[in-house]
Amino acid sequence: MEEAVVTAGQLREQGNALFQAGDHAAALAAYTRALSLCDSAPERAVLHRNRAACYLKLEDYAKAEADASKAIEADGRDMKALFRRSQALQKLGRLDQAVSDLQRCVSLEPKNKAFQEALRALGSSMQEKMKTMSCTDSKVEQMFQILLDPKEEDADKKQKLGVTLLFQAAQNLIVLAREEAGAEKIFQSDGVRLLAQLLDTAKADLMLAALRTLVGLCSGHRSRTMAILVELGAPRLSAVLGVEHEQVSLAACNLLHVMFDSLKEGMQKEFRGKEDAVVLDSSKDLKLLIKHLLELLVLEGASAHGRDNALNLLIKVVPRKSPKETNNSLSLWVIDQGLKKILEVGSSVCGVAGSLPVTENSRMSASVLLSKLYDDLKCDAERENFHHLCEDYVKSWFEGHELAGKLRAIQTVSCLLQGPSDAGNRVLELEGIMDSVLSLCASVSEAHQLVAVEALIHAADKAKRASFITANGVSLLKEIYKHSERDSIRIRALVGLCKLGSAGGTDFSMKQFAEGSTMKLAKQCRKWLCNEAIDAGTRRWAAEGLAYLTFDADVKEEFVEDKAAMQAMFQLAQSEDRSVLYAVASTLVNCTNSYDHEEPDPQMLELAKYAKQHIPEQHPKDKPDFVKRRVRKLLTAGVVSALACMVKSENPALTSSCRELISRVFLALVEETEDRGAVVAQGGGKALIPLSLEGTEVGQTKAAQALAKITITSNPEMAFPGERIYEVVRPLVSLLHLQRTGLENFEGLMALTNLAGISERLRQKILKEKAVPMIEGYMFEEHELIRLAATECMCNMAMSKEVQELFLAEGSDRLKLMVLYSGEEDERLRRAASGTLAMLTALHPPICKRIPQVTVHWLEILQALLLSPSTELQHRGAVVVMNMTAAAREVAEQLMASEMLEILSVLAKDKEKPRVAQAAKESLAQAVAYGLIKPNPGQE
């Protein structure tokens, strides 16, 4: 059977219906398809005009302007197209052209108030812009005059005041550069050359001002960024990144990040004509910048924090942001050009000749970058190349470099094991590596022993090597722990024992060490953790040990009773050594039991017993009551403040998996309603927002669910003050996706219901996040609580004009469903549905006429509401009837011709229900006014 041929006219009508329903993307697709089938010039003009309307709604103003222009080319008197083009031009900043189009509209239709008002408003905007531009011009010239030639005749005064004036002028430039008018003026006034001179002064204050001004010039503007890169040169920018002054290096890092974003994503602030002529392929510039960052990693004169900033930049800009992006060529290029340079940082050993100067965070940053590059690979051939490069690098140090080379090779293994562990395991299996690790553990040199013991610990973390190390390394680690005189060595040996001792995880029946040994190890870890005489880098290892030992519920109980240990861990999490973040988060996940665990199927348990297979056992102290008490103790100790501080970290150590752990802890902390206020008061609400928007999918979902729980039981305006409340919407909407659990769907709907009831701006934000179709979908859900929550959410969303229009859309069953739900047995569902009807009929009278058309049962459903024993349902039914009676005489006639007249007459006399009686009286009064019934002389 042949498919029916769809005409351009049918597609246009379909697009119109979709546009009216608020589905602008689908409408755009329909109009575009219609254009491909249409040859008639007038019809094509209308379709272009309609597409312009879609693009305006979708905020793609350049395409809106282009389509409107095509419609105007066909008919210069097309007022709709002219008006739409003026709106697009206004958004694009081309106000003079927007005014011209509006003036044309007014000349074609002089009495149109909408055109007149738009023209007045645009005129005011232009005057304000001209005033700003004039003011900006004089300010920029003044700043440049001071910077170029501080006019001061007195030589001494010039010397005293010159730098101050320069500094003040540079600070003013920073402020000007944040506004587009100021940024463009600085750029056009040879400002980049001047800013380059400031960078060359080597004075920190002036360099900072120059870098921050350049950030304003580059933000969201690709062509300016490319011009600035040509003027300044990648070598100069890289050199500034590597300076000793930490603030200057950080500011250079920020500038380079902004430049990368502008080069990768193009312009956000578009100026057509001037920009289009300048935009070039920026891939060469990207690679040039990255090449210099890679060279900075191994540059002897570069500062340690400059090296860290370069690693952080590479982490942010090289790997793909999402697996949906298919092009991983940048990662492949970096692996080929710079993998060995990254490994140079990862293999650095303090005190060993040839090692680069690094901070306590450098090796962790190198591990994170290596991990992200490895994860960005798409096929076995790419991964095999990565492995070969790592193996070649390790062999180059291990073979023929004596002891120093072996140390660098072992340090590289540690770096890889903390990052792409597959690559770490591969190099660990190279001949001689593991033997060297074990032999160096007994070295008399503290530095050498540290490297070997850390490698052994990281190797023990991998199940592939754990059995070998249990057999060969445990006795060695015990010897080191018992007999070493250095705490730095003993604490690392202890962590190795902790990792091996926790191999059974939370399984109570799988303990590696003798009874009591785990508790002794944990006690020693807590003792070292609290010892402030030990440096933070060494104390970090005590936290690492507890991260493994807290799989044991007895250790968890002792830890939360030790206030000093908890405080010490929280303080450590806020120290400069950010590599401790994962260990702290892991310990807290263990204490709150916030890892995923499924209840085993009873039938499978019986089968396992029959087959004599091992069955995991839960520790008695991991039951809900114990977990609840531990959560309370952590809250009292200030865990929320510590977590909030951890989330603020910009360090690569805050990996996606680390963010997920923190999200799990937060979800456990807000499980009990009475604890949520304390979590919000200590900054938990603010910390959860970034966690819900970035990280693993599981982590984002856990954080979003925690936000939902807070929003359900707290006043959202208090929990998320100011603009923050609008940032909560997207995470909550994400809980409505089909792959989420029923509980997550339910809590997301409940939270959105609360937000939708606050303000129209919040309802608009929910609409913009395309939540309404998902909310509608859940109104058909079988689970009664989810169906109820969706209906309640729709009730609050119905206060928005756009949602009201959806109930009148042709072919939609929305209104029918709401009427039918008003007659359901579930009283809560009836309350939500009838409340929605009461609101819709009050705010959008055309709906009153539609109700009799959607179902033949409408009259009996309304009568049932009025006869309900629930006063609340009676009132809602009475309000619906009152609104319908007032909306149209023909509807009122249908109502009064039924038993509704008698019901209303009885209710109007019910003094015990004044609100119901008042609504009934108003309905009857309106019927009298229509002449449908005669007034009752005895009625009050």
NORMORA-V545380 format. One line per field, one symbol per residue. phi: phi as a letter, one per 30 degrees, with the letter a starting at -180 (. if undefined). psi: psi as a letter, one per 40 degrees, with the letter a starting at -180 (. if undefined). A space follows every 10 residues. Layout:
BEGIN
phi = ???
psi = ???
END
This chain:
BEGIN
phi = .ddddccddd dddddddddd djcddddedd ddddedcccd eddddddddd deddddddic dddddddddd ddddbdcddd dddddddddd ddicddddde ddddedddbd cddddddddd dddddddddd ddddddeddd ddddddddad dbdddddddd cedddedddd dddeddddce dddddeddci dddddddddd dicedddddd ddddedddei bddddddddd ddiddddddd dcdddddddd ddddddddde ddddcidccc bdiddedcdb dcdddedddd edddddecdd dddddddddd ddddddcddd dbddddccdd dddddddbed dddeddcdbe iceidddbcd cddddddddd dddddddcbd dddddedddd ddddddddci chdedddddd ddeeddddcd dddddddddd ejddddeddd dcddddddde dddddddddd dcedceddde dccddddddd ddcdccdddd dddddedddd dcediddddc cdcdejdddd dddddddded ddddddddde dddeddecdd dddddedddd dcdddddddd dddcdddddd eddddddddd dchcddbcdd dedddddddd dhcdcdcdde dcdedddddd eddddddjdd dddddddddc dedddddddd dddddedddc ddedcddddd dcjddddddd ddcbkddddd dddddddddd ddccdedddb diddddddde eddddddddd deddeddddd ddddddddad dddddddddh deeddeeddc dddddddddd ddddeddddc eddedddcdd iccededddd ddcddddddd dddddddddd dddbeededd edcdadcedd ddddddcddd dddedddddd dddddddadd dddddddcdd edddddddcd ddbddddddd dddddddddd idbcdceddd
psi = hiihhhiddd dddddddddd eegddddddd dddddeeheh dddddddddd dddddddefg dddddddddd ddddheegdd dddddddddd deegdddddd ddddddddgd ehdddddddd dddddddddd dddddddddd ddddddddgh ghdhdddddd eddddddddd ddddddeeid dddddddeff ddddddddde dehddddddd ddddddddhe gddddddddd ddhddddddd deidhddddd dddddddddd ddddeaidgh gicdddedhi hedddddddd dddddddehd eiiddddddd ddddddedii diedhdhfdd dddddddedd ddddddehhh ehheiihiie eddddddddd dddddeieid dddddddddd ddddddddhe eadddddddd dddddddebg ddddddddei heddddddde deiehddddd ddddddddde ehddeddddd dddddddddd ddeiehdddd dddddddddd eedebehdeg hdiihddddd ddddddddde gediiddddd ddddddddde dhddddddde egdddddddd dddeidgeee dddddddddd defeihhihi hddddddddd efihhiihhd eeiddddddd ddddddefdd dddddddehe iedgiddddd ddddddddde dhdeeddddd deeddddddd deeiaidddd dddddddddd ddeihddddg ibedddeddd ddddeeidei iddddddddd ddddddedid ddddddddef dddddddeee idhddddddd dddddddeeh ddddddeehh eieddddddd deeidhdddd dddddddddd dddgdddddd deedieeddd ddddddeieh dddddddddd dddddddidd dddddeeaed dddddddeeh eegddddddd ddddddddde fdiiihdeh.
END
